[in-house]
Amino acid sequence: ENSSVTASFAKELLASRGQDEVALVGLGTGAFVAFSIARVMAEEYVPAGLWLVNPPLGLPASSSLMPGVLKDCPVTHLVDKDSTYGPGWRYEVATCGPFCVATYEDVSDMVKRVV
């Protein structure tokens, strides 16, 4: 799940952040990539936040083998107002921090919620 490319990117991001806070945003399939990067980062640094926009819900079982892997990283699961799929429970169990699910009206609304 945490490929060497994902791990390498996470480590590079950590090395270049200086004193800056880092938050991650992923849209669609990219949400799983952001989730994977956050998992690697949390080994050394807990991200300031993780926003998952319309993330895939059919995740590998291995993604929930370590509940709380994101430590206290706040996770926001954003879905389109017309979404009909179920809850992202695997993302929820990955954090010991705040978790919320919210809907957005359109792309502008989504951007406002993330930025």
N, CA, C and O atoms as CSV, one atom per row, in Angstrom:
chain,resi,resn,atom,element,x,y,z
A,1,GLU,N,N,0.822,-1.195,0.000
A,1,GLU,CA,C,0.000,0.000,0.000
A,1,GLU,C,C,0.862,1.253,0.000
A,1,GLU,O,O,0.662,2.131,-0.839
A,2,ASN,N,N,1.821,1.357,0.924
A,2,ASN,CA,C,2.731,2.492,0.922
A,2,ASN,C,C,3.907,2.161,0.016
A,2,ASN,O,O,4.946,1.679,0.467
A,3,SER,N,N,3.724,2.424,-1.245
A,3,SER,CA,C,4.762,2.090,-2.217
A,3,SER,C,C,6.017,2.893,-1.930
A,3,SER,O,O,5.988,3.875,-1.188
A,4,SER,N,N,7.105,2.469,-2.520
A,4,SER,CA,C,8.356,3.192,-2.313
A,4,SER,C,C,8.264,4.608,-2.866
A,4,SER,O,O,8.913,5.515,-2.345
A,5,VAL,N,N,7.472,4.812,-3.911
A,5,VAL,CA,C,7.297,6.153,-4.476
A,5,VAL,C,C,6.559,7.039,-3.475
A,5,VAL,O,O,6.960,8.179,-3.243
A,6,THR,N,N,5.481,6.521,-2.882
A,6,THR,CA,C,4.724,7.282,-1.892
A,6,THR,C,C,5.599,7.591,-0.689
A,6,THR,O,O,5.616,8.724,-0.209
A,7,ALA,N,N,6.316,6.609,-0.203
A,7,ALA,CA,C,7.194,6.804,0.954
A,7,ALA,C,C,8.279,7.819,0.633
A,7,ALA,O,O,8.601,8.672,1.461
A,8,SER,N,N,8.839,7.732,-0.552
A,8,SER,CA,C,9.887,8.664,-0.965
A,8,SER,C,C,9.342,10.088,-1.022
A,8,SER,O,O,9.998,11.025,-0.567
A,9,PHE,N,N,8.151,10.251,-1.576
A,9,PHE,CA,C,7.540,11.581,-1.666
A,9,PHE,C,C,7.273,12.140,-0.268
A,9,PHE,O,O,7.546,13.311,-0.003
A,10,ALA,N,N,6.741,11.307,0.622
A,10,ALA,CA,C,6.450,11.747,1.986
A,10,ALA,C,C,7.724,12.190,2.696
A,10,ALA,O,O,7.736,13.226,3.360
A,11,LYS,N,N,8.780,11.422,2.562
A,11,LYS,CA,C,10.051,11.751,3.217
A,11,LYS,C,C,10.626,13.053,2.649
A,11,LYS,O,O,11.153,13.877,3.396
A,12,GLU,N,N,10.525,13.236,1.333
A,12,GLU,CA,C,11.015,14.463,0.706
A,12,GLU,C,C,10.213,15.674,1.185
A,12,GLU,O,O,10.775,16.736,1.452
A,13,LEU,N,N,8.912,15.505,1.290
A,13,LEU,CA,C,8.045,16.584,1.781
A,13,LEU,C,C,8.418,16.954,3.213
A,13,LEU,O,O,8.493,18.136,3.549
A,14,LEU,N,N,8.647,15.967,4.043
A,14,LEU,CA,C,9.051,16.212,5.435
A,14,LEU,C,C,10.383,16.955,5.501
A,14,LEU,O,O,10.547,17.882,6.295
A,15,ALA,N,N,11.323,16.546,4.669
A,15,ALA,CA,C,12.651,17.154,4.690
A,15,ALA,C,C,12.626,18.607,4.228
A,15,ALA,O,O,13.458,19.403,4.662
A,16,SER,N,N,11.695,18.963,3.365
A,16,SER,CA,C,11.661,20.309,2.795
A,16,SER,C,C,10.703,21.268,3.499
A,16,SER,O,O,10.638,22.441,3.133
A,17,ARG,N,N,9.959,20.796,4.502
A,17,ARG,CA,C,8.930,21.640,5.099
A,17,ARG,C,C,9.461,22.707,6.032
A,17,ARG,O,O,8.767,23.689,6.292
A,18,GLY,N,N,10.681,22.545,6.547
A,18,GLY,CA,C,11.202,23.522,7.498
A,18,GLY,C,C,10.309,23.572,8.729
A,18,GLY,O,O,10.027,22.536,9.331
A,19,GLN,N,N,9.861,24.764,9.110
A,19,GLN,CA,C,8.977,24.938,10.258
A,19,GLN,C,C,7.507,25.047,9.844
A,19,GLN,O,O,6.636,25.242,10.690
A,20,ASP,N,N,7.234,24.921,8.544
A,20,ASP,CA,C,5.868,25.057,8.040
A,20,ASP,C,C,5.000,23.867,8.426
A,20,ASP,O,O,5.472,22.732,8.500
A,21,GLU,N,N,3.727,24.148,8.668
A,21,GLU,CA,C,2.743,23.083,8.859
A,21,GLU,C,C,2.410,22.509,7.483
A,21,GLU,O,O,2.427,23.234,6.488
A,22,VAL,N,N,2.114,21.237,7.424
A,22,VAL,CA,C,1.780,20.587,6.161
A,22,VAL,C,C,0.423,19.914,6.292
A,22,VAL,O,O,0.176,19.154,7.229
A,23,ALA,N,N,-0.446,20.206,5.340
A,23,ALA,CA,C,-1.742,19.537,5.252
A,23,ALA,C,C,-1.823,18.919,3.864
A,23,ALA,O,O,-1.174,19.387,2.929
A,24,LEU,N,N,-2.611,17.881,3.737
A,24,LEU,CA,C,-2.727,17.175,2.463
A,24,LEU,C,C,-4.168,17.195,1.978
A,24,LEU,O,O,-5.106,17.111,2.772
A,25,VAL,N,N,-4.331,17.308,0.668
A,25,VAL,CA,C,-5.647,17.272,0.032
A,25,VAL,C,C,-5.566,16.290,-1.119
A,25,VAL,O,O,-4.618,16.315,-1.903
A,26,GLY,N,N,-6.562,15.426,-1.217
A,26,GLY,CA,C,-6.620,14.492,-2.327
A,26,GLY,C,C,-8.021,14.448,-2.892
A,26,GLY,O,O,-8.995,14.427,-2.140
A,27,LEU,N,N,-8.135,14.433,-4.206
A,27,LEU,CA,C,-9.427,14.383,-4.877
A,27,LEU,C,C,-9.567,13.066,-5.628
A,27,LEU,O,O,-8.654,12.651,-6.343
A,28,GLY,N,N,-10.714,12.411,-5.463
A,28,GLY,CA,C,-10.952,11.144,-6.149
A,28,GLY,C,C,-9.911,10.113,-5.745
A,28,GLY,O,O,-9.639,9.930,-4.558
A,29,THR,N,N,-9.334,9.445,-6.722
A,29,THR,CA,C,-8.300,8.451,-6.452
A,29,THR,C,C,-7.103,9.081,-5.759
A,29,THR,O,O,-6.409,8.422,-4.984
A,30,GLY,N,N,-6.860,10.358,-6.037
A,30,GLY,CA,C,-5.773,11.086,-5.388
A,30,GLY,C,C,-5.951,11.167,-3.881
A,30,GLY,O,O,-4.982,11.394,-3.156
A,31,ALA,N,N,-7.183,10.985,-3.398
A,31,ALA,CA,C,-7.432,10.993,-1.959
A,31,ALA,C,C,-6.742,9.793,-1.307
A,31,ALA,O,O,-6.220,9.901,-0.197
A,32,PHE,N,N,-6.743,8.669,-1.986
A,32,PHE,CA,C,-6.056,7.499,-1.437
A,32,PHE,C,C,-4.548,7.719,-1.435
A,32,PHE,O,O,-3.855,7.268,-0.522
A,33,VAL,N,N,-4.036,8.410,-2.452
A,33,VAL,CA,C,-2.611,8.736,-2.498
A,33,VAL,C,C,-2.271,9.666,-1.322
A,33,VAL,O,O,-1.272,9.453,-0.635
A,34,ALA,N,N,-3.098,10.697,-1.091
A,34,ALA,CA,C,-2.874,11.617,0.031
A,34,ALA,C,C,-2.933,10.862,1.357
A,34,ALA,O,O,-2.128,11.117,2.253
A,35,PHE,N,N,-3.874,9.942,1.485
A,35,PHE,CA,C,-4.005,9.120,2.681
A,35,PHE,C,C,-2.733,8.297,2.904
A,35,PHE,O,O,-2.243,8.196,4.028
A,36,SER,N,N,-2.210,7.717,1.842
A,36,SER,CA,C,-0.990,6.915,1.930
A,36,SER,C,C,0.210,7.761,2.333
A,36,SER,O,O,1.038,7.332,3.136
A,37,ILE,N,N,0.300,8.960,1.776
A,37,ILE,CA,C,1.390,9.871,2.130
A,37,ILE,C,C,1.267,10.280,3.599
A,37,ILE,O,O,2.266,10.322,4.317
A,38,ALA,N,N,0.050,10.581,4.045
A,38,ALA,CA,C,-0.169,10.969,5.441
A,38,ALA,C,C,0.232,9.849,6.393
A,38,ALA,O,O,0.784,10.107,7.463
A,39,ARG,N,N,-0.042,8.617,6.009
A,39,ARG,CA,C,0.335,7.464,6.862
A,39,ARG,C,C,1.842,7.403,7.058
A,39,ARG,O,O,2.318,7.162,8.167
A,40,VAL,N,N,2.593,7.621,5.983
A,40,VAL,CA,C,4.054,7.595,6.084
A,40,VAL,C,C,4.538,8.798,6.901
A,40,VAL,O,O,5.399,8.661,7.770
A,41,MET,N,N,3.977,9.978,6.613
A,41,MET,CA,C,4.391,11.181,7.328
A,41,MET,C,C,4.160,11.052,8.830
A,41,MET,O,O,4.984,11.503,9.626
A,42,ALA,N,N,3.052,10.442,9.216
A,42,ALA,CA,C,2.679,10.361,10.625
A,42,ALA,C,C,3.686,9.572,11.458
A,42,ALA,O,O,3.657,9.635,12.687
A,43,GLU,N,N,4.566,8.837,10.806
A,43,GLU,CA,C,5.613,8.135,11.548
A,43,GLU,C,C,6.563,9.127,12.216
A,43,GLU,O,O,7.116,8.843,13.278
A,44,GLU,N,N,6.752,10.313,11.580
A,44,GLU,CA,C,7.669,11.337,12.098
A,44,GLU,C,C,6.975,12.645,12.450
A,44,GLU,O,O,7.411,13.356,13.356
A,45,TYR,N,N,5.897,12.968,11.741
A,45,TYR,CA,C,5.236,14.264,11.860
A,45,TYR,C,C,3.760,14.077,11.556
A,45,TYR,O,O,3.403,13.473,10.545
A,46,VAL,N,N,2.907,14.588,12.422
A,46,VAL,CA,C,1.467,14.460,12.192
A,46,VAL,C,C,1.012,15.630,11.321
A,46,VAL,O,O,1.149,16.785,11.722
A,47,PRO,N,N,0.474,15.345,10.134
A,47,PRO,CA,C,0.006,16.424,9.267
A,47,PRO,C,C,-1.033,17.309,9.969
A,47,PRO,O,O,-1.785,16.849,10.829
A,48,ALA,N,N,-1.051,18.579,9.582
A,48,ALA,CA,C,-1.984,19.545,10.168
A,48,ALA,C,C,-3.423,19.209,9.804
A,48,ALA,O,O,-4.347,19.637,10.497
A,49,GLY,N,N,-3.629,18.460,8.743
A,49,GLY,CA,C,-4.966,18.061,8.328
A,49,GLY,C,C,-4.902,17.216,7.068
A,49,GLY,O,O,-3.923,17.245,6.322
A,50,LEU,N,N,-5.963,16.469,6.856
A,50,LEU,CA,C,-6.087,15.639,5.663
A,50,LEU,C,C,-7.500,15.804,5.140
A,50,LEU,O,O,-8.461,15.451,5.824
A,51,TRP,N,N,-7.636,16.338,3.930
A,51,TRP,CA,C,-8.932,16.504,3.289
A,51,TRP,C,C,-9.038,15.492,2.160
A,51,TRP,O,O,-8.216,15.475,1.244
A,52,LEU,N,N,-10.044,14.662,2.237
A,52,LEU,CA,C,-10.292,13.625,1.239
A,52,LEU,C,C,-11.587,13.979,0.512
A,52,LEU,O,O,-12.667,13.933,1.101
A,53,VAL,N,N,-11.477,14.326,-0.747
A,53,VAL,CA,C,-12.632,14.772,-1.526
A,53,VAL,C,C,-13.078,13.643,-2.452
A,53,VAL,O,O,-12.332,13.212,-3.331
A,54,ASN,N,N,-14.299,13.175,-2.241
A,54,ASN,CA,C,-14.848,12.054,-3.007
A,54,ASN,C,C,-13.846,10.896,-3.095
A,54,ASN,O,O,-13.536,10.418,-4.186
A,55,PRO,N,N,-13.347,10.456,-1.945
A,55,PRO,CA,C,-12.329,9.400,-1.968
A,55,PRO,C,C,-12.927,8.049,-2.300
A,55,PRO,O,O,-14.122,7.829,-2.103
A,56,PRO,N,N,-12.100,7.139,-2.804
A,56,PRO,CA,C,-12.601,5.779,-3.035
A,56,PRO,C,C,-12.885,5.118,-1.684
A,56,PRO,O,O,-12.152,5.330,-0.718
A,57,LEU,N,N,-13.928,4.337,-1.625
A,57,LEU,CA,C,-14.277,3.673,-0.371
A,57,LEU,C,C,-13.903,2.207,-0.381
A,57,LEU,O,O,-13.797,1.592,0.680
A,58,GLY,N,N,-13.702,1.638,-1.546
A,58,GLY,CA,C,-13.288,0.241,-1.646
A,58,GLY,C,C,-11.791,0.144,-1.465
A,58,GLY,O,O,-11.039,0.017,-2.431
A,59,LEU,N,N,-11.362,0.206,-0.205
A,59,LEU,CA,C,-9.934,0.194,0.091
A,59,LEU,C,C,-9.454,-1.214,0.431
A,59,LEU,O,O,-10.245,-2.073,0.822
A,60,PRO,N,N,-8.157,-1.441,0.278
A,60,PRO,CA,C,-7.614,-2.732,0.693
A,60,PRO,C,C,-7.825,-2.933,2.200
A,60,PRO,O,O,-7.759,-1.975,2.970
A,61,ALA,N,N,-8.074,-4.154,2.608
A,61,ALA,CA,C,-8.267,-4.448,4.030
A,61,ALA,C,C,-7.056,-4.004,4.842
A,61,ALA,O,O,-7.192,-3.633,6.008
A,62,SER,N,N,-5.885,-4.038,4.240
A,62,SER,CA,C,-4.667,-3.657,4.957
A,62,SER,C,C,-4.678,-2.191,5.388
A,62,SER,O,O,-3.926,-1.801,6.281
A,63,SER,N,N,-5.529,-1.378,4.754
A,63,SER,CA,C,-5.562,0.046,5.108
A,63,SER,C,C,-6.177,0.301,6.474
A,63,SER,O,O,-6.055,1.404,7.007
A,64,SER,N,N,-6.837,-0.700,7.052
A,64,SER,CA,C,-7.415,-0.508,8.387
A,64,SER,C,C,-6.834,-1.479,9.418
A,64,SER,O,O,-7.411,-1.665,10.490
A,65,LEU,N,N,-5.710,-2.089,9.102
A,65,LEU,CA,C,-5.085,-3.019,10.042
A,65,LEU,C,C,-4.444,-2.311,11.234
A,65,LEU,O,O,-4.231,-2.911,12.287
A,66,MET,N,N,-4.140,-1.021,11.052
A,66,MET,CA,C,-3.507,-0.254,12.119
A,66,MET,C,C,-4.392,0.933,12.485
A,66,MET,O,O,-4.124,2.052,12.047
A,67,PRO,N,N,-5.438,0.717,13.278
A,67,PRO,CA,C,-6.284,1.848,13.692
A,67,PRO,C,C,-5.424,2.922,14.364
A,67,PRO,O,O,-4.510,2.614,15.129
A,68,GLY,N,N,-5.732,4.173,14.066
A,68,GLY,CA,C,-5.007,5.284,14.672
A,68,GLY,C,C,-3.651,5.574,14.055
A,68,GLY,O,O,-2.850,6.306,14.637
A,69,VAL,N,N,-3.382,5.014,12.886
A,69,VAL,CA,C,-2.080,5.191,12.242
A,69,VAL,C,C,-1.775,6.666,11.942
A,69,VAL,O,O,-0.609,7.052,11.859
A,70,LEU,N,N,-2.810,7.483,11.781
A,70,LEU,CA,C,-2.602,8.909,11.519
A,70,LEU,C,C,-2.452,9.720,12.806
A,70,LEU,O,O,-2.342,10.946,12.773
A,71,LYS,N,N,-2.447,9.022,13.928
A,71,LYS,CA,C,-2.342,9.644,15.254
A,71,LYS,C,C,-3.488,10.643,15.426
A,71,LYS,O,O,-4.647,10.261,15.269
A,72,ASP,N,N,-3.202,11.912,15.745
A,72,ASP,CA,C,-4.308,12.858,15.968
A,72,ASP,C,C,-4.533,13.803,14.786
A,72,ASP,O,O,-5.049,14.907,14.959
A,73,CYS,N,N,-4.148,13.370,13.594
A,73,CYS,CA,C,-4.362,14.170,12.385
A,73,CYS,C,C,-5.861,14.343,12.130
A,73,CYS,O,O,-6.584,13.352,12.031
A,74,PRO,N,N,-6.338,15.589,12.022
A,74,PRO,CA,C,-7.748,15.807,11.691
A,74,PRO,C,C,-8.033,15.365,10.249
A,74,PRO,O,O,-7.288,15.703,9.329
A,75,VAL,N,N,-9.101,14.620,10.069
A,75,VAL,CA,C,-9.467,14.126,8.741
A,75,VAL,C,C,-10.854,14.639,8.385
A,75,VAL,O,O,-11.807,14.476,9.148
A,76,THR,N,N,-10.954,15.262,7.213
A,76,THR,CA,C,-12.245,15.725,6.696
A,76,THR,C,C,-12.535,14.972,5.410
A,76,THR,O,O,-11.739,14.986,4.471
A,77,HIS,N,N,-13.670,14.323,5.382
A,77,HIS,CA,C,-14.126,13.530,4.232
A,77,HIS,C,C,-15.225,14.347,3.556
A,77,HIS,O,O,-16.339,14.445,4.071
A,78,LEU,N,N,-14.910,14.929,2.411
A,78,LEU,CA,C,-15.865,15.767,1.681
A,78,LEU,C,C,-16.470,14.987,0.520
A,78,LEU,O,O,-15.764,14.338,-0.251
A,79,VAL,N,N,-17.784,15.066,0.417
A,79,VAL,CA,C,-18.469,14.399,-0.686
A,79,VAL,C,C,-19.438,15.351,-1.374
A,79,VAL,O,O,-19.985,16.264,-0.755
A,80,ASP,N,N,-19.632,15.126,-2.625
A,80,ASP,CA,C,-20.580,15.891,-3.428
A,80,ASP,C,C,-21.976,15.768,-2.825
A,80,ASP,O,O,-22.334,14.711,-2.306
A,81,LYS,N,N,-22.760,16.831,-2.889
A,81,LYS,CA,C,-24.103,16.831,-2.275
A,81,LYS,C,C,-25.005,15.742,-2.838
A,81,LYS,O,O,-25.963,15.340,-2.178
A,82,ASP,N,N,-24.723,15.262,-4.030
A,82,ASP,CA,C,-25.548,14.221,-4.641
A,82,ASP,C,C,-24.966,12.819,-4.453
A,82,ASP,O,O,-25.444,11.857,-5.054
A,83,SER,N,N,-23.952,12.714,-3.632
A,83,SER,CA,C,-23.286,11.433,-3.406
A,83,SER,C,C,-24.251,10.422,-2.792
A,83,SER,O,O,-25.073,10.761,-1.940
A,84,THR,N,N,-24.132,9.190,-3.238
A,84,THR,CA,C,-25.010,8.144,-2.705
A,84,THR,C,C,-24.229,6.968,-2.126
A,84,THR,O,O,-24.822,5.952,-1.763
A,85,TYR,N,N,-22.926,7.092,-2.037
A,85,TYR,CA,C,-22.171,5.958,-1.511
A,85,TYR,C,C,-22.044,6.043,0.011
A,85,TYR,O,O,-22.356,7.069,0.615
A,86,GLY,N,N,-21.591,4.969,0.606
A,86,GLY,CA,C,-21.565,4.831,2.060
A,86,GLY,C,C,-20.439,5.561,2.751
A,86,GLY,O,O,-19.686,6.311,2.130
A,87,PRO,N,N,-20.333,5.329,4.052
A,87,PRO,CA,C,-19.345,6.033,4.876
A,87,PRO,C,C,-17.915,5.543,4.638
A,87,PRO,O,O,-17.688,4.393,4.264
A,88,GLY,N,N,-16.981,6.428,4.861
A,88,GLY,CA,C,-15.569,6.096,4.717
A,88,GLY,C,C,-14.979,5.658,6.049
A,88,GLY,O,O,-14.066,6.292,6.578
A,89,TRP,N,N,-15.503,4.588,6.570
A,89,TRP,CA,C,-15.111,4.163,7.914
A,89,TRP,C,C,-13.639,3.807,8.026
A,89,TRP,O,O,-13.054,3.959,9.098
A,90,ARG,N,N,-13.023,3.335,6.943
A,90,ARG,CA,C,-11.594,2.993,7.023
A,90,ARG,C,C,-10.757,4.255,7.256
A,90,ARG,O,O,-9.737,4.208,7.942
A,91,TYR,N,N,-11.190,5.375,6.686
A,91,TYR,CA,C,-10.498,6.637,6.931
A,91,TYR,C,C,-10.728,7.092,8.376
A,91,TYR,O,O,-9.826,7.633,9.015
A,92,GLU,N,N,-11.921,6.871,8.871
A,92,GLU,CA,C,-12.247,7.287,10.231
A,92,GLU,C,C,-11.415,6.532,11.267
A,92,GLU,O,O,-10.891,7.139,12.201
A,93,VAL,N,N,-11.291,5.217,11.109
A,93,VAL,CA,C,-10.538,4.451,12.104
A,93,VAL,C,C,-9.031,4.694,12.006
A,93,VAL,O,O,-8.282,4.300,12.899
A,94,ALA,N,N,-8.590,5.333,10.939
A,94,ALA,CA,C,-7.165,5.602,10.773
A,94,ALA,C,C,-6.683,6.760,11.650
A,94,ALA,O,O,-5.477,6.928,11.832
A,95,THR,N,N,-7.600,7.560,12.193
A,95,THR,CA,C,-7.196,8.694,13.013
A,95,THR,C,C,-7.751,8.608,14.429
A,95,THR,O,O,-8.843,8.090,14.664
A,96,CYS,N,N,-6.967,9.132,15.361
A,96,CYS,CA,C,-7.438,9.298,16.737
A,96,CYS,C,C,-7.875,10.746,16.937
A,96,CYS,O,O,-8.352,11.119,18.009
A,97,GLY,N,N,-7.708,11.552,15.897
A,97,GLY,CA,C,-8.083,12.958,15.949
A,97,GLY,C,C,-9.500,13.150,15.445
A,97,GLY,O,O,-10.241,12.186,15.253
A,98,PRO,N,N,-9.870,14.403,15.232
A,98,PRO,CA,C,-11.215,14.702,14.734
A,98,PRO,C,C,-11.449,14.105,13.349
A,98,PRO,O,O,-10.549,14.082,12.508
A,99,PHE,N,N,-12.661,13.628,13.127
A,99,PHE,CA,C,-13.070,13.101,11.829
A,99,PHE,C,C,-14.449,13.653,11.531
A,99,PHE,O,O,-15.336,13.605,12.383
A,100,CYS,N,N,-14.636,14.174,10.334
A,100,CYS,CA,C,-15.977,14.618,9.971
A,100,CYS,C,C,-16.241,14.334,8.497
A,100,CYS,O,O,-15.326,14.256,7.677
A,101,VAL,N,N,-17.506,14.184,8.201
A,101,VAL,CA,C,-17.967,14.025,6.831
A,101,VAL,C,C,-18.819,15.246,6.531
A,101,VAL,O,O,-19.706,15.598,7.309
A,102,ALA,N,N,-18.554,15.885,5.415
A,102,ALA,CA,C,-19.320,17.065,5.025
A,102,ALA,C,C,-19.623,16.983,3.534
A,102,ALA,O,O,-18.921,16.311,2.780
A,103,THR,N,N,-20.663,17.668,3.129
A,103,THR,CA,C,-21.008,17.723,1.706
A,103,THR,C,C,-20.706,19.120,1.167
A,103,THR,O,O,-20.685,20.104,1.907
A,104,TYR,N,N,-20.478,19.173,-0.113
A,104,TYR,CA,C,-20.268,20.464,-0.767
A,104,TYR,C,C,-21.221,20.579,-1.950
A,104,TYR,O,O,-21.594,19.586,-2.574
A,105,GLU,N,N,-21.605,21.824,-2.240
A,105,GLU,CA,C,-22.573,22.103,-3.305
A,105,GLU,C,C,-21.956,22.017,-4.702
A,105,GLU,O,O,-22.511,21.382,-5.599
A,106,ASP,N,N,-20.812,22.660,-4.872
A,106,ASP,CA,C,-20.153,22.714,-6.174
A,106,ASP,C,C,-18.652,22.872,-5.945
A,106,ASP,O,O,-18.202,22.901,-4.799
A,107,VAL,N,N,-17.887,22.972,-7.004
A,107,VAL,CA,C,-16.429,23.041,-6.887
A,107,VAL,C,C,-15.998,24.259,-6.077
A,107,VAL,O,O,-15.074,24.160,-5.270
A,108,SER,N,N,-16.646,25.404,-6.274
A,108,SER,CA,C,-16.290,26.602,-5.510
A,108,SER,C,C,-16.479,26.378,-4.018
A,108,SER,O,O,-15.641,26.781,-3.212
A,109,ASP,N,N,-17.577,25.737,-3.656
A,109,ASP,CA,C,-17.851,25.438,-2.250
A,109,ASP,C,C,-16.795,24.477,-1.700
A,109,ASP,O,O,-16.329,24.642,-0.572
A,110,MET,N,N,-16.424,23.490,-2.487
A,110,MET,CA,C,-15.404,22.523,-2.059
A,110,MET,C,C,-14.087,23.234,-1.800
A,110,MET,O,O,-13.438,22.986,-0.784
A,111,VAL,N,N,-13.687,24.112,-2.706
A,111,VAL,CA,C,-12.433,24.834,-2.551
A,111,VAL,C,C,-12.456,25.698,-1.287
A,111,VAL,O,O,-11.463,25.765,-0.563
A,112,LYS,N,N,-13.586,26.359,-1.022
A,112,LYS,CA,C,-13.700,27.181,0.190
A,112,LYS,C,C,-13.524,26.343,1.445
A,112,LYS,O,O,-12.918,26.801,2.413
A,113,ARG,N,N,-14.043,25.128,1.442
A,113,ARG,CA,C,-13.954,24.266,2.619
A,113,ARG,C,C,-12.530,23.758,2.843
A,113,ARG,O,O,-12.131,23.494,3.977
A,114,VAL,N,N,-11.774,23.625,1.770
A,114,VAL,CA,C,-10.419,23.094,1.880
A,114,VAL,C,C,-9.409,24.210,2.133
A,114,VAL,O,O,-8.503,24.067,2.954
A,115,VAL,N,N,-9.571,25.304,1.428
A,115,VAL,CA,C,-8.608,26.410,1.553
A,115,VAL,C,C,-9.066,27.286,2.656
A,115,VAL,O,O,-8.419,28.289,2.956
